[in-house]
Amino acid sequence: MYITLESDYAVRIVSELCVDGGRLDAGTISERCCVTLRFSLKILRKLVASGIVNSYKGSRGGYMIAMDPKDINLRMVVEAIEGTYFFSRCLSDEHACGRGMEETCCFRKAFGEITEVIRHELESRNFAELTSCLREARGLDKKNEQGQLQA
């Protein structure tokens, strides 16, 4: 079982915006993340709608992370793309149990517990921590010439 490719790409895009820290155009994001421009734009629309990313129009337009990376977690990004995470669709109100066993089904109970564990793990991974190795690899966490720690 995998997260969808769209969610995987969304994680890449958010990571790139967090590491860069500035405003990037969609073409640059697409190139850096190895995601087609069309798919990047589709993902960026969802990330903007969720409030994770800001978009700017015009010749100096582009996209920029809207929140502090420490306040963005994997669950937020995945759910911005996929909707609310459920281990099994039987837990969703949209897919009521056709067997009428919502309250007594042992599988529904187990799937609910698994859902909560996965949600907790996704919430515990923030982008400040997740991107620290990328920032380090790019030399962004080192002191600049004035001795100040770069963000």
Backbone bond lengths (Angstrom), bond angles and torsions (degrees), N, CA, C in turn:
res aa  C-N    CA-C-N  psi(-1)  N-CA   C-N-CA  omega(-1)  CA-C   N-CA-C  phi
1 M - - - 1.441 - - 1.530 107.50 -
2 Y 1.307 117.09 135.93 1.452 123.20 -179.68 1.522 109.92 -130.07
3 I 1.342 115.52 157.13 1.460 116.77 165.40 1.519 105.55 -70.81
4 T 1.296 117.50 161.15 1.455 119.39 -178.28 1.525 110.17 -68.62
5 L 1.309 115.52 159.35 1.456 121.39 177.14 1.533 110.21 -60.02
6 E 1.311 116.86 -36.27 1.457 121.05 178.83 1.530 111.26 -61.61
7 S 1.322 117.59 -42.99 1.467 121.07 177.25 1.526 110.77 -66.96
8 D 1.318 116.75 -41.20 1.460 121.05 177.49 1.529 109.90 -58.24
9 Y 1.322 117.07 -46.14 1.458 121.65 178.48 1.528 111.56 -65.52
10 A 1.325 117.04 -36.92 1.462 120.58 178.36 1.525 110.34 -61.74
11 V 1.321 117.09 -39.91 1.466 121.17 177.02 1.523 109.38 -61.80
12 R 1.324 117.56 -43.37 1.473 121.31 177.57 1.525 111.24 -59.86
13 I 1.325 115.80 -45.68 1.469 120.63 -177.06 1.521 110.83 -65.16
14 V 1.323 117.31 -46.48 1.467 120.47 178.77 1.529 109.78 -62.35
15 S 1.321 117.28 -40.99 1.466 120.78 178.11 1.515 110.84 -59.14
16 E 1.320 116.36 -46.19 1.472 120.05 -178.99 1.522 110.90 -62.85
17 L 1.319 117.85 -42.62 1.456 120.71 179.20 1.528 111.32 -66.24
18 C 1.328 117.41 -36.63 1.468 120.99 177.74 1.523 110.86 -66.77
19 V 1.308 117.01 -45.22 1.463 121.37 -177.91 1.522 110.61 -67.55
20 D 1.328 117.15 -44.40 1.461 120.29 -178.57 1.521 111.04 -67.20
21 G 1.330 116.33 -45.05 1.451 121.18 178.23 1.512 115.15 76.93
22 G 1.308 118.04 -7.28 1.458 121.38 -179.39 1.508 111.48 -112.06
23 R 1.312 114.57 -164.45 1.452 121.53 179.61 1.523 108.34 -95.45
24 L 1.319 116.14 127.81 1.463 121.66 -179.92 1.514 110.07 -122.43
25 D 1.327 116.53 143.48 1.460 119.49 174.77 1.528 108.94 -80.26
26 A 1.297 116.24 161.42 1.470 121.70 -175.92 1.524 111.93 -61.02
27 G 1.331 117.60 -36.05 1.462 120.55 179.18 1.517 112.24 -63.28
28 T 1.320 117.19 -41.41 1.468 121.71 178.17 1.515 110.46 -66.38
29 I 1.320 116.05 -43.95 1.466 120.19 177.92 1.523 109.47 -59.39
30 S 1.313 116.61 -48.27 1.456 122.22 -179.86 1.527 111.18 -56.44
31 E 1.309 115.70 -47.59 1.469 120.90 -178.37 1.528 111.75 -65.47
32 R 1.315 116.87 -47.96 1.470 120.65 -177.97 1.522 112.64 -65.24
33 C 1.328 116.40 -32.29 1.465 120.44 -176.06 1.526 113.04 -95.04
34 C 1.338 116.52 -3.67 1.475 121.23 -178.55 1.528 111.96 58.08
35 V 1.324 114.64 44.77 1.456 122.62 178.67 1.530 105.99 -125.63
36 T 1.320 117.63 137.99 1.465 118.78 -179.84 1.529 109.93 -58.24
37 L 1.312 116.06 152.27 1.458 120.90 -179.03 1.525 111.05 -59.66
38 R 1.302 116.52 -45.09 1.474 120.01 -178.59 1.528 111.28 -60.20
39 F 1.340 117.08 -44.52 1.460 120.66 -179.80 1.530 110.14 -69.49
40 S 1.334 117.29 -37.93 1.469 120.84 176.98 1.524 110.92 -59.03
41 L 1.322 116.21 -44.35 1.463 120.23 179.94 1.526 111.92 -63.17
42 K 1.319 116.84 -39.34 1.465 121.11 177.72 1.530 110.41 -62.52
43 I 1.312 116.32 -44.76 1.471 121.66 179.93 1.528 110.15 -67.30
44 L 1.319 116.87 -44.25 1.459 120.64 -179.88 1.527 111.58 -59.86
45 R 1.339 117.98 -37.85 1.467 120.51 176.86 1.528 110.68 -58.54
46 K 1.318 116.85 -43.51 1.474 120.53 179.76 1.530 111.16 -67.99
47 L 1.327 116.96 -38.94 1.461 120.60 179.13 1.529 111.32 -67.97
48 V 1.321 117.16 -35.24 1.469 121.40 175.61 1.526 109.35 -67.29
49 A 1.321 117.31 -45.86 1.468 121.48 -179.79 1.528 111.67 -60.06
50 S 1.336 116.88 -31.60 1.463 120.68 -178.92 1.525 112.63 -83.57
51 G 1.349 117.58 -9.63 1.457 120.78 179.73 1.519 114.75 87.91
52 I 1.314 117.86 4.01 1.470 121.40 179.76 1.524 110.66 -78.34
53 V 1.325 116.14 -33.15 1.465 122.91 -177.17 1.522 108.90 -125.60
54 N 1.332 116.15 143.97 1.461 122.25 172.10 1.515 108.75 -102.64
55 S 1.337 116.58 145.65 1.463 120.25 175.01 1.522 108.60 -116.06
56 Y 1.318 114.65 147.83 1.459 122.13 -179.23 1.515 107.71 -128.95
57 K 1.307 116.19 134.19 1.466 121.32 -178.63 1.517 110.22 -95.94
58 G 1.332 115.53 165.29 1.448 121.29 175.13 1.510 113.36 98.57
59 S 1.326 115.21 -176.80 1.468 120.73 -175.15 1.527 112.08 -64.84
60 R 1.306 116.97 -26.40 1.471 120.35 176.58 1.525 110.87 -105.55
61 G 1.303 115.20 23.94 1.454 121.36 -178.20 1.512 112.17 -73.43
62 G 1.279 114.49 -173.74 1.455 120.75 179.47 1.509 110.43 146.44
63 Y 1.307 114.49 -155.57 1.461 121.50 -176.61 1.514 109.00 -132.20
64 M 1.330 114.07 146.82 1.457 120.30 -179.08 1.521 108.27 -147.24
65 I 1.301 116.26 145.85 1.451 120.26 178.44 1.534 107.83 -61.77
66 A 1.320 117.86 136.76 1.466 122.34 -173.74 1.521 113.26 -96.21
67 M 1.317 116.46 -12.23 1.458 120.61 -174.67 1.521 109.25 -131.77
68 D 1.299 115.55 163.56 1.458 119.92 172.77 1.525 107.28 -66.17
69 P 1.343 118.26 132.50 1.467 120.54 -178.82 1.532 114.28 -54.32
70 K 1.325 117.62 -28.25 1.471 119.02 178.18 1.527 112.03 -69.98
71 D 1.343 116.21 -17.60 1.465 120.89 179.66 1.527 113.12 -97.28
72 I 1.325 116.93 1.84 1.468 121.34 178.02 1.523 107.58 -109.10
73 N 1.328 116.04 125.72 1.462 118.41 178.59 1.531 110.41 -118.77
74 L 1.317 114.93 168.78 1.458 120.06 -177.55 1.524 112.88 -60.00
75 R 1.310 117.28 -36.84 1.466 119.26 179.79 1.521 110.53 -61.19
76 M 1.324 117.57 -42.61 1.462 120.99 -179.75 1.526 110.75 -58.69
77 V 1.330 116.64 -43.69 1.463 120.51 -177.40 1.523 110.79 -69.84
78 V 1.322 116.96 -47.30 1.461 120.52 -179.66 1.523 110.10 -61.41
79 E 1.321 117.79 -44.06 1.464 120.28 -178.40 1.526 112.21 -73.05
80 A 1.328 118.47 -23.93 1.466 120.50 173.82 1.522 110.22 -64.54
81 I 1.313 116.53 -29.63 1.457 122.28 -178.57 1.524 111.49 -93.67
82 E 1.308 117.48 -46.40 1.468 122.68 -171.06 1.523 114.73 -95.92
83 G 1.316 117.30 -21.50 1.458 120.36 -168.65 1.527 108.14 93.75
84 T 1.312 116.72 -177.71 1.459 121.55 -177.03 1.525 110.58 -56.61
85 Y 1.350 115.34 132.56 1.456 120.27 -177.75 1.532 110.48 -79.14
86 F 1.322 115.67 130.56 1.459 123.82 170.40 1.519 107.39 -134.62
87 F 1.321 117.53 135.33 1.457 120.90 177.40 1.525 110.46 -62.15
88 S 1.329 116.23 -38.41 1.463 121.58 178.31 1.522 109.09 -130.41
89 R 1.303 115.69 144.02 1.460 119.11 179.43 1.523 112.61 -64.74
90 C 1.336 118.01 -17.38 1.467 119.79 179.58 1.529 111.76 -65.63
91 L 1.336 117.49 -15.58 1.460 121.06 178.96 1.522 112.87 -84.24
92 S 1.304 116.87 -14.76 1.454 121.91 -178.16 1.520 110.44 -83.51
93 D 1.323 115.91 142.39 1.468 120.76 177.06 1.521 111.64 -62.58
94 E 1.328 116.48 -26.90 1.463 121.01 -179.03 1.528 112.57 -70.22
95 H 1.315 116.89 -21.06 1.465 121.12 -176.14 1.531 109.92 -124.57
96 A 1.305 114.95 67.71 1.459 119.84 -179.53 1.525 110.25 -61.31
97 C 1.302 115.39 149.47 1.463 121.99 -178.31 1.530 109.98 -63.06
98 G 1.310 115.73 121.98 1.459 120.80 178.21 1.512 112.72 -71.75
99 R 1.325 116.28 -12.38 1.466 120.61 179.88 1.518 111.82 -95.55
100 G 1.345 117.24 -3.39 1.468 120.85 178.40 1.518 113.25 68.30
101 M 1.319 117.87 31.13 1.463 121.30 -174.94 1.530 112.90 -114.30
102 E 1.324 118.15 26.22 1.457 121.08 -175.09 1.527 113.07 -50.33
103 E 1.304 117.11 -41.26 1.470 121.10 -174.56 1.529 113.40 -87.39
104 T 1.318 118.78 -19.89 1.462 120.04 -173.46 1.521 114.75 -115.30
105 C 1.300 118.64 -6.25 1.462 121.55 -175.06 1.534 111.31 -72.51
106 C 1.313 116.85 121.06 1.466 120.69 179.93 1.529 111.32 -68.94
107 F 1.313 117.75 -28.54 1.466 120.21 178.95 1.522 110.73 -72.05
108 R 1.331 116.04 -40.97 1.464 119.82 177.31 1.523 110.51 -59.79
109 K 1.326 116.77 -41.43 1.468 121.05 178.38 1.526 109.97 -63.40
110 A 1.313 117.34 -46.61 1.466 121.22 179.92 1.531 110.60 -63.40
111 F 1.334 116.97 -44.33 1.463 120.46 179.52 1.529 111.23 -63.70
112 G 1.331 116.67 -34.87 1.466 120.48 176.73 1.521 111.57 -64.36
113 E 1.328 116.35 -42.33 1.467 120.44 178.29 1.527 111.01 -65.32
114 I 1.323 117.01 -41.72 1.467 121.40 178.35 1.531 109.75 -63.74
115 T 1.323 116.48 -41.95 1.463 120.97 177.74 1.521 110.92 -56.34
116 E 1.316 117.02 -46.26 1.467 120.94 -178.63 1.526 111.73 -64.10
117 V 1.318 117.61 -39.65 1.472 120.83 177.94 1.525 110.14 -63.19
118 I 1.319 116.89 -46.41 1.465 120.63 -178.95 1.525 110.34 -65.65
119 R 1.319 117.62 -43.91 1.473 120.16 177.88 1.527 110.51 -58.05
120 H 1.339 116.14 -44.68 1.467 120.45 179.60 1.531 111.06 -60.61
121 E 1.311 116.70 -44.54 1.471 120.35 179.70 1.529 111.30 -64.38
122 L 1.320 117.81 -41.55 1.465 120.68 177.68 1.528 111.05 -64.25
123 E 1.324 117.07 -38.79 1.464 121.54 178.99 1.525 112.12 -68.73
124 S 1.316 117.50 -28.45 1.465 120.86 -176.07 1.527 113.25 -80.21
125 R 1.321 117.96 -4.42 1.462 122.09 -179.17 1.525 109.46 -108.15
126 N 1.347 116.92 102.95 1.458 119.18 -179.96 1.527 110.78 -98.73
127 F 1.316 115.59 161.14 1.460 121.01 -173.28 1.518 113.68 -74.93
128 A 1.321 119.12 -19.43 1.461 119.91 173.49 1.526 108.72 -65.14
129 E 1.325 115.96 -45.55 1.468 120.56 178.72 1.529 111.53 -71.55
130 L 1.318 116.44 -43.76 1.459 120.57 -176.33 1.523 112.85 -64.29
131 T 1.313 116.87 -32.45 1.463 119.57 -176.55 1.525 113.18 -96.11
132 S 1.319 117.72 1.63 1.464 119.24 -177.61 1.529 112.14 -59.71
133 C 1.326 118.05 -38.30 1.467 119.81 179.31 1.529 111.10 -69.12
134 L 1.328 117.64 -33.49 1.466 120.74 176.67 1.522 110.73 -68.31
135 R 1.321 116.05 -42.06 1.462 120.77 178.85 1.526 109.92 -63.55
136 E 1.309 115.76 -42.56 1.468 120.25 179.27 1.523 110.92 -63.82
137 A 1.329 117.25 -43.29 1.463 121.58 -179.73 1.528 111.37 -62.37
138 R 1.323 116.76 -31.24 1.468 121.13 179.58 1.531 112.23 -90.45
139 G 1.346 116.64 0.22 1.461 120.49 179.46 1.511 113.67 73.38
140 L 1.317 118.05 24.89 1.462 121.44 -176.23 1.524 113.20 -88.19
141 D 1.312 119.10 -13.57 1.458 121.09 -179.85 1.519 112.00 -98.74
142 K 1.295 116.90 3.11 1.457 120.17 179.56 1.516 110.04 -84.78
143 K 1.315 115.76 161.52 1.462 119.69 178.57 1.515 109.93 -70.58
144 N 1.327 115.52 139.46 1.452 119.44 176.42 1.531 109.40 -81.00
145 E 1.306 116.62 -179.53 1.461 120.60 -174.31 1.539 112.74 -61.63
146 Q 1.323 119.50 -27.09 1.452 121.72 179.66 1.535 111.71 -84.87
147 G 1.333 117.52 1.19 1.459 120.88 177.99 1.506 113.69 84.63
148 Q 1.342 117.81 7.72 1.455 120.48 178.85 1.513 109.17 -92.26
149 L 1.291 116.48 142.72 1.455 120.59 176.98 1.508 108.44 -74.12
150 Q 1.328 116.00 127.67 1.460 119.94 178.13 1.516 109.37 -76.19
151 A 1.321 115.86 148.68 1.474 121.25 179.87 1.493 111.46 -69.59
